[in-house]
């Protein structure tokens, strides 16, 4: 078997007297003379023979030579034979030494590893594209249908004694009957929903610009004052009464633990009953002020005088039967009941002292007299009161006396508690004084939400506001928010209540945000629910995300602590990607023209100008968010935009690496638009980061090297072959110019950047073309021609020895081109 030098001499002999044109026109070139050895058919056959023999030589030598290089591993001889046939080895001395020392075959898997890495990258990018598409699909979901039900006119729940009342008998807890009276509030000054949205959003935007950690309560208060709507006041008065002003949870305590504690339930009972008492007292005062001549209150202060005046206006029925005398001009038990109804425990104790000598109700009177010092009624006293009522119930004719017994024994008196709020107050007071208040309160919650629910409070003559009020005053915050959301006109309030409850740490939220249900009920306890706040907010934001990005961004900001689970395999994401990050990415995607407005931009001095997202810098790392958006944009196929965003997020390595990848794809065709834009971006990055420590980084040097390679391709394409050769070989020293230096260059091949390696076939092909063109234009026999031949030989040797697999077509082209200058 002949050596490579013999093959090379044969190729030289075949082409010594020939002058080839463009390599692509090899087969169609016209040759002088009629010698059979100079015909295209003979040349083609001979070259095929050369390549075949080269492959045979290569395979034979590889069974003897240990090739150890970058990422080398043990391989079998069979696998070794699959190596590229154009990897020619000319170092015969080393081959013989290697044959004597070792027969185990090693294979440099540099190219295989590169291909494997490329496949892994493609798979990862495909996965990321699928993730982004899935997230976008989730965020793009819209409500297909809202359950509105058949509702009557909105009820003014706590202005109960005004207007027409509609009575309906119902049974609660399977025990007592009370009358649900839904009051019409007439023509409310209802502002359009868009106006309400604007007011809330504007106040929120102002506050977040000042401090991203602003508390929502004062913000909402300002919006409510500007709305000046009775419906709005009706909703939020209850919200502010029930929700604490600050966090109640202890360190490391979750919401579920807090909501299960007795102190939370006691707080709900006290807050709900106090709100109902204050509202009723306000109603009494309004009633008296509206009927001053009848009330005849005079200027006497205090609750007892208020009750006296109220009862004059109310005028008990003439056939009303009362017991145990009067307090002033009104029945004692009526006065005592209204003292309790407005929360005046001291006044009730004072009135009860006048009943101290009544033996028939001594147990009840004893409790009422000592009520200011009691927090609950012990079982002994409760047994005495129960026995006392059992004895008197058949003969008692005073409804107010019966109602007071009911407060302590847990039954209702529908003739006194004629409205929902009266009944609810009575139930809350019963829970407050119950020995097992937690259990009693849970039963009350279950009665409201499970036994009667939306069917009773909304469909059968009620309204969403009515049901909302009852739910919220019994601490069922999540279900109350959901009921408001189901009524489109109140959805703006539902969202803000949810955000407020979440901020102070009392809202039970679903474990995952991708759930299709906004409200998820506990399978063991019907009164406990979880709210999908993220979904609720996203549905609300969709109404204006395309018309007012700034406002949409503000609401999404409150979802920064919600993790968006991996929607592809259903597992919670461990990458730390929040719903807020995904929302920002989507808003940028939907509003491409507002990208700079949202994320910021660079001015002409390359200084970063803030965007809308910078208002949140006090609560999160804005640069990290921009960086994640940049990653999404790069996956979606806009790498140049992603480069700018990476620079904006102060991540120069990512920006430079992405720009280098783009250059690697396009600079071999320097006149294309993609190449021109990629070069502009890369030059901007080079200028921006060329003045600091980044300049010394490998990534930065790779970027600069790629820009130089662009110049090489540009010059070569423009016919400036000598300039291209000088740039690549003399200034860049990219490829050795002397065959003696090839071995050293091969040893340093592992330092060639991954972004440059894919360009090697194009670089070598273009360099060989330039060498051939320069050789053909030089004087025959001049020193320049000898130097160009040396360059060509070094290039052939370099491409044959480096651990990089060239396409067969490139190898063929290089040999054909080189044969023209031998």
CORPEUR-V213040 format. One record per backbone hydrogen bond with DSSP energy under -1.0 kcal/mol. NH is the residue of the N-H (numbers start at 1). CO is the residue of the C=O. If there is no record, write none. Layout:
BEGIN
nh->NH co->CO
nh->NH co->CO
END
This chain:
BEGIN
nh->7 co->3
nh->8 co->4
nh->9 co->5
nh->10 co->6
nh->11 co->7
nh->12 co->8
nh->13 co->9
nh->14 co->10
nh->15 co->11
nh->18 co->15
nh->25 co->22
nh->26 co->23
nh->38 co->35
nh->39 co->36
nh->43 co->39
nh->44 co->40
nh->45 co->41
nh->46 co->42
nh->47 co->43
nh->48 co->44
nh->49 co->45
nh->50 co->46
nh->51 co->47
nh->52 co->48
nh->53 co->49
nh->54 co->50
nh->55 co->51
nh->56 co->52
nh->57 co->53
nh->58 co->54
nh->59 co->55
nh->60 co->56
nh->61 co->57
nh->62 co->58
nh->64 co->61
nh->65 co->61
nh->72 co->69
nh->73 co->107
nh->75 co->105
nh->80 co->76
nh->81 co->77
nh->82 co->79
nh->83 co->80
nh->87 co->84
nh->88 co->86
nh->92 co->90
nh->95 co->91
nh->96 co->92
nh->97 co->93
nh->98 co->94
nh->99 co->95
nh->100 co->96
nh->101 co->97
nh->102 co->98
nh->107 co->73
nh->113 co->109
nh->114 co->110
nh->115 co->111
nh->116 co->112
nh->117 co->113
nh->118 co->114
nh->119 co->115
nh->120 co->116
nh->121 co->117
nh->122 co->118
nh->123 co->119
nh->124 co->120
nh->125 co->121
nh->126 co->122
nh->127 co->123
nh->128 co->124
nh->129 co->125
nh->130 co->126
nh->131 co->127
nh->132 co->128
nh->133 co->129
nh->134 co->130
nh->135 co->131
nh->136 co->132
nh->137 co->133
nh->138 co->134
nh->139 co->135
nh->140 co->136
nh->141 co->138
nh->151 co->149
nh->152 co->462
nh->156 co->183
nh->157 co->155
nh->159 co->156
nh->162 co->159
nh->170 co->178
nh->172 co->176
nh->175 co->172
nh->176 co->172
nh->178 co->170
nh->180 co->168
nh->182 co->166
nh->184 co->164
nh->185 co->154
nh->188 co->186
nh->190 co->188
nh->196 co->192
nh->197 co->193
nh->198 co->194
nh->199 co->195
nh->200 co->196
nh->201 co->197
nh->202 co->198
nh->203 co->199
nh->204 co->200
nh->205 co->201
nh->206 co->202
nh->207 co->203
nh->208 co->204
nh->209 co->205
nh->210 co->206
nh->211 co->207
nh->214 co->211
nh->220 co->216
nh->221 co->217
nh->222 co->218
nh->223 co->219
nh->224 co->220
nh->225 co->221
nh->226 co->222
nh->227 co->223
nh->228 co->224
nh->233 co->229
nh->234 co->230
nh->235 co->231
nh->236 co->232
nh->237 co->233
nh->239 co->235
nh->240 co->236
nh->241 co->237
nh->242 co->238
nh->243 co->239
nh->253 co->250
nh->258 co->254
nh->259 co->255
nh->261 co->258
nh->265 co->261
nh->266 co->262
nh->267 co->263
nh->268 co->264
nh->269 co->265
nh->270 co->266
nh->271 co->267
nh->272 co->268
nh->273 co->269
nh->274 co->270
nh->275 co->271
nh->276 co->272
nh->277 co->273
nh->278 co->274
nh->279 co->275
nh->280 co->276
nh->281 co->277
nh->282 co->278
nh->283 co->279
nh->284 co->280
nh->285 co->281
nh->286 co->282
nh->287 co->283
nh->288 co->284
nh->289 co->285
nh->290 co->286
nh->291 co->288
nh->295 co->291
nh->296 co->292
nh->306 co->302
nh->307 co->303
nh->308 co->304
nh->309 co->305
nh->310 co->306
nh->311 co->307
nh->312 co->308
nh->313 co->309
nh->314 co->310
nh->315 co->311
nh->320 co->317
nh->327 co->330
nh->330 co->327
nh->332 co->325
nh->335 co->331
nh->336 co->332
nh->337 co->333
nh->338 co->334
nh->339 co->335
nh->340 co->336
nh->341 co->337
nh->342 co->338
nh->343 co->340
nh->344 co->339
nh->345 co->343
nh->348 co->344
nh->349 co->345
nh->350 co->346
nh->351 co->347
nh->352 co->348
nh->353 co->349
nh->354 co->351
nh->355 co->352
nh->356 co->353
nh->358 co->355
nh->362 co->359
nh->365 co->361
nh->366 co->362
nh->367 co->363
nh->368 co->364
nh->369 co->365
nh->370 co->366
nh->373 co->370
nh->374 co->371
nh->377 co->433
nh->382 co->378
nh->383 co->379
nh->384 co->380
nh->385 co->381
nh->386 co->382
nh->387 co->383
nh->388 co->384
nh->389 co->385
nh->390 co->386
nh->391 co->387
nh->392 co->388
nh->393 co->389
nh->396 co->392
nh->402 co->398
nh->403 co->399
nh->404 co->400
nh->405 co->401
nh->406 co->402
nh->407 co->403
nh->409 co->405
nh->410 co->406
nh->416 co->413
nh->417 co->413
nh->418 co->416
nh->423 co->419
nh->424 co->420
nh->425 co->421
nh->426 co->422
nh->427 co->423
nh->428 co->424
nh->429 co->425
nh->430 co->426
nh->431 co->427
nh->432 co->428
nh->433 co->429
nh->440 co->436
nh->441 co->437
nh->442 co->438
nh->443 co->439
nh->444 co->440
nh->445 co->441
nh->446 co->442
nh->447 co->443
nh->448 co->444
nh->449 co->445
nh->450 co->446
nh->451 co->446
nh->452 co->447
nh->453 co->448
nh->456 co->452
nh->457 co->453
nh->458 co->454
nh->459 co->454
nh->460 co->455
nh->461 co->459
nh->463 co->457
nh->467 co->463
nh->468 co->464
nh->469 co->465
nh->470 co->466
nh->471 co->467
nh->472 co->468
nh->473 co->469
nh->475 co->472
nh->476 co->471
nh->477 co->475
nh->480 co->476
nh->481 co->477
nh->482 co->478
nh->483 co->479
nh->484 co->480
nh->485 co->481
nh->486 co->482
nh->490 co->487
nh->491 co->488
nh->494 co->490
nh->495 co->491
nh->496 co->492
nh->497 co->493
nh->498 co->494
nh->499 co->495
nh->500 co->496
nh->501 co->497
nh->502 co->498
nh->503 co->499
nh->504 co->500
nh->506 co->501
nh->510 co->531
nh->520 co->530
nh->522 co->528
nh->528 co->525
nh->530 co->520
nh->531 co->508
nh->532 co->518
nh->533 co->531
nh->536 co->532
nh->537 co->533
nh->538 co->534
nh->539 co->535
nh->540 co->536
nh->541 co->537
nh->542 co->538
nh->543 co->540
nh->544 co->541
nh->545 co->541
nh->548 co->544
nh->552 co->548
nh->553 co->549
nh->554 co->550
nh->555 co->551
nh->556 co->552
nh->557 co->553
nh->559 co->556
nh->560 co->557
nh->562 co->559
nh->564 co->577
nh->566 co->571
nh->567 co->565
nh->570 co->566
nh->579 co->562
nh->582 co->578
nh->583 co->579
nh->584 co->580
nh->585 co->581
nh->586 co->582
nh->587 co->583
nh->588 co->584
nh->589 co->585
nh->590 co->586
nh->591 co->587
nh->594 co->591
nh->595 co->592
nh->598 co->594
nh->599 co->595
nh->600 co->596
nh->601 co->609
nh->603 co->607
nh->606 co->603
nh->609 co->601
nh->612 co->597
nh->613 co->598
nh->614 co->611
nh->615 co->612
nh->616 co->613
nh->617 co->614
nh->619 co->616
nh->620 co->616
nh->622 co->620
nh->625 co->621
nh->626 co->622
nh->627 co->623
nh->628 co->624
nh->629 co->625
nh->630 co->626
nh->631 co->627
nh->632 co->628
nh->633 co->629
nh->634 co->630
nh->635 co->631
nh->636 co->632
nh->638 co->633
nh->642 co->638
nh->643 co->639
nh->644 co->640
nh->645 co->641
nh->646 co->642
nh->647 co->643
nh->648 co->644
nh->649 co->645
nh->650 co->647
nh->651 co->646
nh->655 co->651
nh->656 co->652
nh->657 co->653
nh->658 co->654
nh->659 co->655
nh->660 co->656
nh->661 co->657
nh->662 co->658
nh->663 co->659
nh->664 co->660
nh->665 co->661
nh->666 co->662
nh->667 co->663
nh->669 co->666
nh->672 co->669
nh->676 co->672
nh->677 co->673
nh->678 co->674
nh->679 co->675
nh->680 co->676
nh->681 co->677
nh->682 co->678
nh->683 co->679
nh->684 co->680
nh->685 co->681
nh->686 co->682
nh->687 co->683
nh->688 co->684
nh->689 co->685
nh->695 co->692
nh->696 co->693
nh->697 co->694
nh->701 co->697
nh->702 co->698
nh->703 co->699
nh->704 co->700
nh->705 co->701
nh->706 co->702
nh->707 co->703
nh->708 co->704
nh->709 co->705
nh->710 co->706
nh->711 co->707
nh->712 co->708
nh->713 co->709
nh->714 co->710
nh->715 co->711
nh->716 co->712
nh->717 co->713
nh->718 co->714
nh->719 co->716
nh->720 co->715
nh->721 co->719
nh->724 co->720
nh->725 co->721
nh->726 co->722
nh->727 co->723
nh->728 co->724
nh->729 co->725
nh->730 co->726
nh->731 co->726
nh->732 co->727
nh->734 co->728
nh->741 co->738
nh->742 co->739
nh->745 co->741
nh->746 co->742
nh->747 co->743
nh->748 co->744
nh->749 co->746
nh->751 co->748
nh->752 co->749
nh->756 co->753
nh->757 co->753
nh->759 co->756
nh->760 co->757
nh->763 co->759
nh->764 co->760
nh->765 co->761
nh->766 co->762
nh->767 co->763
nh->768 co->764
nh->769 co->765
nh->770 co->766
nh->771 co->767
nh->772 co->768
nh->773 co->769
nh->774 co->770
nh->775 co->771
nh->776 co->772
nh->777 co->773
nh->782 co->779
nh->786 co->782
nh->787 co->783
nh->788 co->784
nh->789 co->785
nh->790 co->786
nh->791 co->787
nh->792 co->788
nh->793 co->789
nh->794 co->790
nh->795 co->791
nh->796 co->792
nh->797 co->793
nh->798 co->794
nh->799 co->795
nh->800 co->796
nh->801 co->797
nh->802 co->798
nh->804 co->802
nh->811 co->807
nh->812 co->808
nh->813 co->809
nh->814 co->810
nh->815 co->811
nh->816 co->812
nh->817 co->813
nh->818 co->814
nh->819 co->815
nh->820 co->817
nh->821 co->818
END
